[in-house]
Amino acid sequence: MQAALDIANAGHRVILVEKLPSIGGRMAQLSETFPTLDCSQCILTPRTVEVGSHPNIELLAYSEVVAAEKSEQGTYRVRIRRFASYVDWDICTGCGFCQEKCPQKRIPAEFQRNIGPRKAIYTLSPQAVPNKPVIDRENCTYFQKGKCRLCEKVCPVGAIDYEQQDRFIEREVGAIILATGYDLYPLENLAEYGGGKVPDVIDALAFERLLSASGPTAGKIQRPSDGKEPKEVVFLQCAGSREPERHLPHCSKVCCMYSAKQAILYHHRVHDGQPYIFYIDIRSPGKRYDEFIQRAMEDESVIYLRGKVSRVFRQNDHVVVMGADTLSGEQVRIDADLVVVALGLMPRPETRQLAEMLDVAVDSLGWLTEADGDLRPVETRQEGIFIAGAAVGPADIPETVAQASAAAAKVLQHFAGAI
């Protein structure tokens, strides 16, 4: 979004392709940001609205690039698939009547990390841009059983279109910025932490949704199994990261900071609760980051335990965390109410697919590779193709925004050289 706005404000046309039904990415799922604890949506929403209404930006949400070919003139012919939403977005007003009346209301919401429900016709969030719903064909009663059509009946403008099909459009562009973001390492791969089996072991992004006012609990901290307020919460860092023998070899960079943030916010919501953080070592090199960690330790009653957790399992009404404190040399057992796992960041499969399509280099893990990590950090080996954000590797929000503006500047330089 930052790159699109920078280029559009310079007077050039921009096509922003987003695979999800609305823009905002992972930041849209966050409650607050570190180290300022500013509201994520307060920062993000003005930016998404600006992107959605900018006259120089063509926003293609719920779409993906399926082919790209370089011409002899140095431009790229890009083929884009627009997924069928089964709603005519051109006439839809975003009134929400269809979502209110939809009877399918217990579908796990991916945006809520599956700890909250959504309807079969839905938008990702109340602040979605574009604020247009899509129908989940796999869970829609009409598509599966041939009956219902209630959303069609209540739509005041007749925007529901069950016959809609995927369609393809082509655009010729002078430059491309790849900013495909990241995925989280699957919690199910961490059997030693009860991943996928113990309901009160959740990933950190799910905890963000518990903290968020727009989340499934409206900001109340409740554990998934029974809705009780957890009084003992354990945060596990380096979960799947820095373990080349079994999981991911790299440091995921942001986990130390967001774990501290989440522990602080939890303590603000549950004043008699006790947060613990298991860590290997603390990596907080950003501006005011180390001070933020010290605040968590000294002012917010967060107990830091240096050591890896060996086992997490359910026992009676608790989630038992077995580990060691390497500073004291003692074994540690905590009978927790909730365990929050800081999963490692990994590249999305689509990143490698796009890289192969455009002949852009990736490393062994699938992160995009810079032309020169020191001197050309947002350029690729292909002229006119630039990279930004967590598609290159784990990055926090300020770093991502800075890279996006850098990539935009390189695009404008590329255009100036082509004139």
N, C-alpha and C positions, 0 to 999 in steps of 0.2 A: 504494500500500500504506500509506504514512504517513497519508494522508487517511482511508482506510478505518479504520485502527486508532484514530485520534483520535476519529472520530465513533462508532465502535462502543464504545470505552471510555467514551464519554459516555452510553451506554445506548440508542443508536438502532440500528435494523437497517440494514445496509449490503449492497448487492449489488455485488460487484466483478466486472466483465466484462473478460476477457482474451482476446485473439484467439489467442494461442499456447497450446499444450497445458499450459504451466506459467507461473507468475508469476516476476517478477524482472527482466524487461526487459533492457535493454542492460547493466545492472550485473552481471547474471549471467554475462555473457561476459568480464568484465574479470578480470585477474590480480590487480593491486594498485591502490590508489587514491592519487592525489596529494593533498597533499604529504607525507603521513605514511608512504606505502608500506605501509599496512595491507592485509592480505589481504581482497580484495573479498568472497569467499564467507564469511569469518569474520564480517563485518559483516552480510551480506545474509541468510544462511541462518536465523539466529534470527528475523529479521523475517518471512520467508516462512512459516516454521513457525507463527509466531503468527497470521498471517493465515489460514492454512489450517485452524487449529484453533479460531479464535475463535467463540464461540457466537452472536455478533451479526453475523457476516459470512457471507453466502451467496456462495461463490466459484464463479463460472461461467467456468471456463477453457475454451479451445477454442470460444469463442463470440464473437458480434459483435452490436451493436445494428443492427437493420435499419429500425426505424421508431420515431418518438417523436411524441406528440401532446399538446398542453397542454389541460387541461380547464378548464371555467369556474371550478372551485374553486382553480385555480392549481397543481394537481399535474400530473404527466406520466405518460401511459400509454406504457410502453416495450415494444417487441416485440424479442425477442432470439432469434437463431438459434444453436442448439447444433449444431456440426458433428458428423457421424458419425465417431466414433473407431474403430468396429468392435470395440470392447472395452467390455464392461459394467463401467464404473468402480465401480458399486455393489458388485460382488462381487470385483473384481480386488484382489489383495493387494499388487501391485507386487513380486512375487518375482523377476521378471526372466528366468524360464525361457524365455519366448517369444522374448525378444531374443537370448538365448544360442544358441538352436537355429535361428533364422531364417537360411536360406541366402543371402539377398540381403544382402550385407555390403559392397558397394563403392559405395553411393549417396552422392554428395557431401552432407555435412551442412551445412545452412544455418546452424545454430548455431555450427559450426566455421568459418564463412565459406568453406566448400567446400574447405578444405585438409585435411580429414580425412573419413573415411567414417562412415556409419551403416548400420543395418539398415533393412529395409522396415517393421518394427515397432520403435518406438523411443520413448524419452523424450529430452527436450532435453539433460539433464545428470544426473549421478549424484545431485545434490542437488535434483532437480525436486520442486516442490510445485504441484499434486498429483503424486505419484509413480506416475502411471498412463500406460501406453503408448498410442500411437495407431498405426494402420496407414496407411502411405502407399499409397493405392489405385493411384496411377500407377506405382509400382514393385513392387507386390506380385505375385508369380508367380500366386497364385490368381486375383486379379482380372483379370490380363492374359491368362492361359493356361488358367485353369480347373483347375489342379492345384496340389499342394503341401499346404496346410492343416496344415503342420507345427506352427505355433504353437497351433492348436486342439487338436492331439493331445497336446502337452506341458503345456498349461495345467492345473494341478491343481484349479482351481475352476470350469472351464468358462466362463471370462469372454469368450472370443472369440465375436463375433457378426457374421458376414459380411453379415447381412441388415439391419443397423442403418442407419437413415436420419437425415438432418438432422431436427431437431425444433425447434418454436418454442414459446417460453413468453412470457407477458406479466406485467409487474409494474407496479404503480402506485407512484410515488415522489414525494417532496416536494421533492427537489433533485437536481441532476446536477453532477458534477465531470468535466470533460473533461481527461484526462491521457494523451494518445495518443502522446507521445514523438516520436521523429524517425527519419528514414532517413539513410543516407549517400549522398552524390552518387555516381553510378555511376563506378567506376574505368574502365569501358570508354569513357567520354566523354573521357578524357584520353589521346588517342592519342600526344601528344608525350612522355608518360611511359611509353609501352609498355603502357598499361592494357589488360588482356584478351589481350595477345599475348605478353608476356614473362613466363614463369612465376615468375621470381624478383622480380617487382614485385608487391607485395601491399599491401592497405590496412592501416591501423593496427589495426583491429579483428581482422583475421586475425593480426597480430603478437601481440595480446593472447592469442589462443588458443595461440600457440606458447609464450608465457610461462607460461600457466596449467598447474598440475599436473593439471587435469582435461581438458586439451587433447589434440589428436591425437598429440603427441610427449611427453606427460607432463612438460612444462616444459623440455625440451631445445630449444635454438635450432637448428633445421635448416631449410635452405632447401628449398622445395617441389620443385624440379627434380630433385635427386639426393640429398637428405637430408644433405648435407655441412654441417658447422658453418661459418657465415659469419664470416670474419675482418674484413671491411670492410662496414659497414652504413651506408647513407645514408638519413636521414629527410628527407622533403620536406614542408614546411609550406605552408599556404595553397593546397592543391591543389583547385582548383575554387571556392575562396572568394575574395572580394574581386576578382573579375574580371567586372564587369558586362557587358563586351562579349561574352564567350564563355561564361561559366559563371554562378556565383552572385555577387550583388553584396555580400553581407554577410560580416562576420567571423564565423567559427564558434565563437569564444570559448574553447573548451577545448583547441584543437589545440596551442598553445604549451606548455601544461602537460603534456598526455599524451605529447607527443613527448619532452620532457625526461625524464619518468618512464620511458618505454620505453628511451631511450638509457642511463639509469642502470641499469635492470634488465638490459639486454643486457650492459653492462660487468661487472655482478656475476656473470653466468653465463659469459661468455666473457672471461676476464681478459686474454688477449692480443689481444682484438679491438679495433677502432677504430670508434667511432660518430661520424658527422658529421650535423649538422643545417643544412639550408639554410632560411633564414627571410627574411621581408621586414622585420619588426620584431617585437619581443617584447612580448606583451600578457599581463601577469601581475599583475592588480590585487587578487587575493584575499589573505586572511590567510596569511602565510608563503609566498606563492606566489613572490615575487621572490627570496626567500632560497633557495628550491628551485632556481630557474633558476641562481642564482650557484653553488650546490653542483654542479650539472651541469657548469658551465663550469670551475670552479676545482678541484674535488675528484675528479671522476669522468672526467676526460680526454675529455670530449665536445667536439669541435671545431665551433664555430658559424661558419657562413659566411653573411654577409649578402648575399643576392641570389637571384634566381629561376633555376631550372634551365630551360634551353632545350630539352634533348633527353635522352632516355634510350633506350638501345638495347642489344641483346645482341651481344656480340662474343666469339667463342670461349667460354671458360668464365666470362666476367664480364658484369656489367651496367654498361655505361659511362654515367656521369652527366656531362653537359656543362653547365657553368654559369659564373657569374661571381661574384667576391667584390667587391662594390661599395666596400668599405672600403679594399682595397688596389689596386683597379682592375685586377686580374689575372684572366685567364681560368682556369677550374678544370676539370680532368678527373680523375675518380675512377673507377678500375676496381673497382667494388664487387662483392661476392658477393650482396648482397640490398639491395633498395630498398623502404622502407616509406613509403607515401603517406598523409599526413594529409588525408583527404577532408573536404570541407565537409559540414555538417549541413543537412538540408533537411526540410521537413514531410512527413508521410506523406499519401498520397492520401486515406486514410480520414478524416483531420482535416477536409479541406474538405467531404467528404460528410456528416459528422456536423454540421458547422457549418451547412450548407444545410438539413439536416433540422430543426435546432433554431433556425434563424434567428439564428445567432451570426455576428458579423462576422469576416472574415479579411482579411489584407493581400494585396498583389498576388502574393506568393510562396506563400500558403497557410497562414501562421502565424496562430493565433488572436489576435484583437485584444482588448485590455483595454478596459473601459468608460472608464478613465482611467489611463494608464500611470504617472502620478505618485501619485495618491491612491486609486485603486481597481484595483490591479494584478492581482487575482485574480477580479474581477467582470466580467461581460459586460453587454451591453445588455438581456439577458433576465433577468427576476427569477427567482431560483432556479437559475440555471446559472452555474457557476464554472469556472475554468481553472487549471491548474498545470503546472509543469515545462516540458519541451522542446516541448510543443505550442504554447507561446507564442513560443518562439525558443530558440536555443542556450543551454544552461544546464549547469552542473556539478552534481555530486551534492548538496553542501550547499545550493545555491540551490534545487534541485528539492524537496528535503525541506522547506525553509523555506516555499516556496510551497504545498506540499501541506498543511502544518499551518495556514497562513493561510487556504486555501480551506476546510478543515474548520471553522475558527473561524467563517467567514462562513456556512457551512451551519447551524451550531448557532445563530448569531444569527438566521438566516432562520427556523429552526424556532421559536425563542423568540417572534419577532414574529408567527408564525402562530397561536400558542396563544391 
